[in-house]
């Protein structure tokens, strides 16, 4: 059962400034800001929502297909996909562009300065859902604006159920457009901040929005998550992580758990619990794709967290 994952693939360039920004930025001179920060600690992580979701779904034993756009600098990422056994047939290389990249500088107070270059991601509309075969479930995660709109309509036309996961792309859409996404989708998932934003833009409560889909999932960080479905709210507890190392990619790991459970035909409660567990496993590791639990490890952790068998 193939799952089509539409979204971004990106490099996350993470740098640590061993001082505090406030010691080098003069507030009274902010209008002529010209500063440079020496960052002796730097790492590059493989990321992007589609890449992260596919990585986690593969850990679970799913069959993800990534649909994304990458640039001339994509060879290291393509090599990684090959090593992981991830299908890259629908990962389009766009000549003359860079793969989407985030440049994140963090100081000793955990303040961050981030620059994001979308690069090839802006050309994801060249990909068509109909190009992928044998797909029984999909997800639309953050990508180029036009791409997200077109892929939602293409999923609907193809009769393929999908999750609408606007993420950081949500501010690109007005209330009317968000309601169209929900009308096309079978499921939707947002975090607590995005939930507040979508209710403000649509003028509808979460309960009202949930009426448009089979299930609306709202993640609450360390407080677990809520699944709104058929007029009820299912409360999903947070699985306890080994440590809190890095939240980057936790939402993507959670969504992989949702996709796997839905593909298996599980109930929403069990599906939500697996999603919660995947997020907790990820948060104990730096980067979005550096955790490496086996399926047996995942099953054992699920049993310990929720006192029931996973497989």
PLY file of the C-alpha trace (Angstrom):
ply
format ascii 1.0
element vertex 311
property float x
property float y
property float z
element edge 310
property int vertex1
property int vertex2
end_header
0.00 0.00 0.00
1.81 3.05 -1.26
1.56 6.42 0.45
2.26 9.52 -1.63
3.96 12.25 0.36
3.80 15.68 -1.26
5.95 18.34 0.35
9.41 19.79 0.70
12.85 18.27 0.71
15.46 20.57 2.21
18.84 20.94 3.80
18.89 22.41 7.30
22.16 24.26 7.92
22.37 24.70 11.69
25.00 26.96 13.22
25.74 27.77 16.85
27.02 31.22 17.84
28.95 30.78 21.13
27.80 34.13 22.48
24.62 36.18 22.71
23.16 38.19 19.84
22.28 41.01 22.26
25.98 41.59 22.93
26.60 42.39 19.27
23.44 44.14 18.10
23.06 47.78 19.09
19.32 48.56 19.41
19.80 52.23 18.54
21.60 51.21 15.31
19.16 48.55 14.15
18.23 50.66 11.10
21.78 50.27 9.77
22.38 46.71 10.95
25.59 45.19 9.63
26.92 42.35 11.78
28.74 39.07 11.29
28.75 36.13 13.67
31.59 33.60 13.88
29.98 30.13 14.06
32.62 27.44 14.69
29.91 24.79 15.22
27.90 23.95 12.11
26.08 20.89 10.85
23.93 20.11 7.84
20.88 17.93 8.33
18.64 16.27 5.78
15.16 17.68 6.23
12.04 19.05 4.63
8.59 17.81 5.63
8.28 15.24 2.83
11.76 13.87 3.49
11.15 13.61 7.23
7.72 12.01 6.93
8.96 9.46 4.41
11.95 8.60 6.62
9.70 7.87 9.61
7.12 5.97 7.59
9.89 3.75 6.23
11.00 3.00 9.82
7.49 1.73 10.49
7.55 -0.56 7.46
5.38 1.63 5.24
5.89 2.20 1.53
6.31 5.96 1.06
6.61 7.69 -2.30
8.10 11.18 -2.10
6.79 13.83 -4.50
9.02 16.89 -4.29
11.35 19.17 -6.23
15.11 19.48 -5.65
17.96 21.45 -7.21
21.42 21.01 -8.70
22.92 20.38 -5.25
20.69 17.39 -4.55
23.15 14.53 -5.05
23.88 13.97 -1.34
20.15 13.78 -0.59
19.45 11.46 -3.52
22.31 9.23 -2.39
20.78 9.12 1.08
17.37 8.16 -0.30
19.00 5.32 -2.23
20.81 4.08 0.87
17.57 4.13 2.86
15.62 2.34 0.16
13.27 5.29 -0.30
11.58 5.60 -3.70
12.74 8.78 -5.46
10.90 8.20 -8.75
8.77 11.33 -8.20
11.52 13.57 -6.83
12.04 16.09 -9.63
15.40 17.75 -10.23
14.96 21.34 -11.40
18.07 22.59 -13.29
19.44 25.97 -12.33
18.03 25.91 -8.78
19.17 25.03 -5.30
17.39 22.51 -3.11
15.33 24.35 -0.49
17.52 25.33 2.44
17.19 26.79 5.90
20.11 28.63 7.50
19.59 28.69 11.26
21.92 30.46 13.70
21.31 29.92 17.42
22.95 31.81 20.27
23.58 30.79 23.89
20.12 32.04 24.92
18.50 29.81 22.27
17.51 32.85 20.23
17.46 32.05 16.52
18.00 33.93 13.29
16.72 31.92 10.33
16.81 32.51 6.58
14.90 30.16 4.28
15.48 29.81 0.54
12.68 27.84 -1.21
14.69 27.19 -4.38
13.40 24.21 -6.35
10.43 23.88 -4.00
8.75 26.69 -5.94
8.57 24.36 -8.93
6.77 21.47 -7.21
3.64 22.26 -9.22
5.36 20.49 -12.13
4.71 17.22 -10.29
1.32 15.58 -10.81
-0.41 13.19 -8.42
-1.59 11.16 -11.41
2.06 10.34 -12.23
2.26 8.07 -9.17
0.67 4.63 -9.42
-0.62 2.21 -6.80
-1.22 4.99 -4.28
-3.94 4.37 -1.67
-3.28 7.29 0.72
-1.55 10.66 0.52
-0.54 13.72 2.47
-0.06 17.34 1.46
2.57 18.85 3.73
4.12 22.35 3.44
5.34 23.10 -0.07
4.95 25.87 -2.65
1.57 27.61 -2.46
0.33 26.64 -5.93
1.64 23.12 -5.51
-0.42 22.52 -2.39
-3.60 23.77 -4.05
-3.09 21.75 -7.24
-2.12 18.54 -5.47
-5.18 18.71 -3.19
-7.45 18.96 -6.21
-5.55 16.18 -7.98
-5.89 13.83 -5.00
-9.63 14.48 -4.97
-9.96 13.93 -8.73
-8.03 10.66 -8.45
-10.23 9.45 -5.60
-7.24 9.06 -3.27
-7.88 9.94 0.40
-5.33 12.35 1.84
-4.30 14.31 4.91
-4.13 18.10 4.70
-1.10 19.18 6.75
-0.58 22.93 6.15
2.11 23.40 8.81
4.19 26.54 8.38
2.51 27.05 5.00
-0.84 27.83 6.63
-0.35 31.65 6.67
-0.24 31.59 2.84
-3.97 30.83 2.66
-7.07 32.82 3.55
-10.15 31.41 5.23
-11.96 30.54 2.01
-8.95 28.66 0.66
-8.50 26.73 3.91
-12.14 25.67 3.81
-11.62 24.42 0.26
-8.69 22.29 1.42
-10.84 20.77 4.15
-13.65 20.07 1.69
-11.20 18.18 -0.53
-9.31 16.35 2.22
-10.29 13.30 4.25
-8.15 14.22 7.26
-6.42 17.34 8.52
-3.70 17.88 11.12
-2.36 21.06 12.73
-0.53 22.03 15.90
-2.16 24.13 18.62
-0.93 27.46 17.22
-2.07 26.55 13.70
-5.42 25.45 15.13
-5.97 28.94 16.56
-4.94 30.54 13.28
-7.23 28.37 11.16
-10.21 29.07 13.41
-9.53 32.81 13.21
-9.21 32.80 9.42
-12.27 30.64 8.78
-14.44 31.99 11.59
-15.32 28.42 12.60
-14.61 26.41 15.72
-12.51 23.25 15.69
-15.67 21.20 16.14
-17.22 22.87 13.09
-14.08 22.41 11.01
-13.93 18.74 11.99
-17.33 18.21 10.39
-15.72 18.67 6.96
-13.30 15.74 7.38
-13.24 12.23 8.84
-10.86 13.44 11.54
-9.16 16.67 12.56
-5.99 16.13 14.59
-4.53 18.87 16.80
-1.12 18.27 18.36
-0.35 19.93 21.70
3.36 19.30 22.16
4.07 17.81 25.57
0.34 17.78 26.35
-0.41 15.09 23.77
-2.97 15.59 21.02
-6.71 15.72 20.33
-8.54 13.98 17.52
-11.92 15.44 16.58
-14.14 12.96 14.76
-17.87 12.27 14.48
-18.72 14.90 17.08
-16.30 13.51 19.66
-12.86 14.48 20.90
-10.39 11.65 21.45
-7.58 12.58 23.83
-4.21 11.06 22.94
-1.59 11.10 25.73
1.99 12.11 25.09
4.41 9.18 25.09
7.29 9.98 27.45
10.55 10.62 25.56
13.98 9.49 26.72
15.16 13.10 26.63
14.27 16.46 25.09
17.09 16.97 22.60
15.56 18.70 19.57
11.92 19.29 18.49
12.87 19.65 14.81
10.87 17.14 12.78
8.70 15.87 15.66
5.53 16.90 13.85
6.67 15.04 10.75
7.36 11.89 12.79
3.87 12.20 14.30
2.33 12.45 10.83
4.16 9.33 9.70
2.48 7.49 12.55
-0.90 8.81 11.41
-0.28 7.66 7.86
0.81 4.20 8.92
-2.18 3.66 11.18
-4.63 4.88 8.56
-3.06 2.61 5.93
-3.47 -0.34 8.27
-7.13 0.47 8.87
-6.58 0.97 12.61
-8.94 2.98 14.79
-8.16 6.63 15.43
-7.11 6.08 19.05
-4.47 3.48 18.24
-3.34 5.50 15.23
-2.97 8.60 17.40
-1.00 6.70 20.02
1.48 5.43 17.44
1.81 8.97 16.09
2.50 10.25 19.61
5.15 7.58 20.13
6.93 8.43 16.88
7.13 12.08 17.91
8.58 11.14 21.30
11.21 8.90 19.72
12.30 11.70 17.40
12.54 14.43 20.03
15.30 12.52 21.82
17.63 12.99 18.82
19.09 16.02 17.08
17.92 16.61 13.51
14.87 15.28 11.73
16.31 11.98 10.48
18.91 10.71 12.93
16.79 8.37 15.07
17.05 4.73 14.00
14.68 2.49 15.97
13.85 -0.91 14.52
10.23 -2.04 14.18
10.79 -4.26 17.20
12.07 -1.26 19.18
8.99 0.76 18.21
6.67 -2.10 19.18
8.38 -2.54 22.56
8.17 1.18 23.31
4.51 1.24 22.30
3.76 -1.68 24.62
5.56 0.06 27.49
3.84 3.42 26.87
0.27 2.26 26.30
0.14 -1.27 27.76
-1.08 -2.86 24.53
0.52 -4.64 21.60
1.25 -2.63 18.46
1.51 -5.27 15.76
0 1
1 2
2 3
3 4
4 5
5 6
6 7
7 8
8 9
9 10
10 11
11 12
12 13
13 14
14 15
15 16
16 17
17 18
18 19
19 20
20 21
21 22
22 23
23 24
24 25
25 26
26 27
27 28
28 29
29 30
30 31
31 32
32 33
33 34
34 35
35 36
36 37
37 38
38 39
39 40
40 41
41 42
42 43
43 44
44 45
45 46
46 47
47 48
48 49
49 50
50 51
51 52
52 53
53 54
54 55
55 56
56 57
57 58
58 59
59 60
60 61
61 62
62 63
63 64
64 65
65 66
66 67
67 68
68 69
69 70
70 71
71 72
72 73
73 74
74 75
75 76
76 77
77 78
78 79
79 80
80 81
81 82
82 83
83 84
84 85
85 86
86 87
87 88
88 89
89 90
90 91
91 92
92 93
93 94
94 95
95 96
96 97
97 98
98 99
99 100
100 101
101 102
102 103
103 104
104 105
105 106
106 107
107 108
108 109
109 110
110 111
111 112
112 113
113 114
114 115
115 116
116 117
117 118
118 119
119 120
120 121
121 122
122 123
123 124
124 125
125 126
126 127
127 128
128 129
129 130
130 131
131 132
132 133
133 134
134 135
135 136
136 137
137 138
138 139
139 140
140 141
141 142
142 143
143 144
144 145
145 146
146 147
147 148
148 149
149 150
150 151
151 152
152 153
153 154
154 155
155 156
156 157
157 158
158 159
159 160
160 161
161 162
162 163
163 164
164 165
165 166
166 167
167 168
168 169
169 170
170 171
171 172
172 173
173 174
174 175
175 176
176 177
177 178
178 179
179 180
180 181
181 182
182 183
183 184
184 185
185 186
186 187
187 188
188 189
189 190
190 191
191 192
192 193
193 194
194 195
195 196
196 197
197 198
198 199
199 200
200 201
201 202
202 203
203 204
204 205
205 206
206 207
207 208
208 209
209 210
210 211
211 212
212 213
213 214
214 215
215 216
216 217
217 218
218 219
219 220
220 221
221 222
222 223
223 224
224 225
225 226
226 227
227 228
228 229
229 230
230 231
231 232
232 233
233 234
234 235
235 236
236 237
237 238
238 239
239 240
240 241
241 242
242 243
243 244
244 245
245 246
246 247
247 248
248 249
249 250
250 251
251 252
252 253
253 254
254 255
255 256
256 257
257 258
258 259
259 260
260 261
261 262
262 263
263 264
264 265
265 266
266 267
267 268
268 269
269 270
270 271
271 272
272 273
273 274
274 275
275 276
276 277
277 278
278 279
279 280
280 281
281 282
282 283
283 284
284 285
285 286
286 287
287 288
288 289
289 290
290 291
291 292
292 293
293 294
294 295
295 296
296 297
297 298
298 299
299 300
300 301
301 302
302 303
303 304
304 305
305 306
306 307
307 308
308 309
309 310
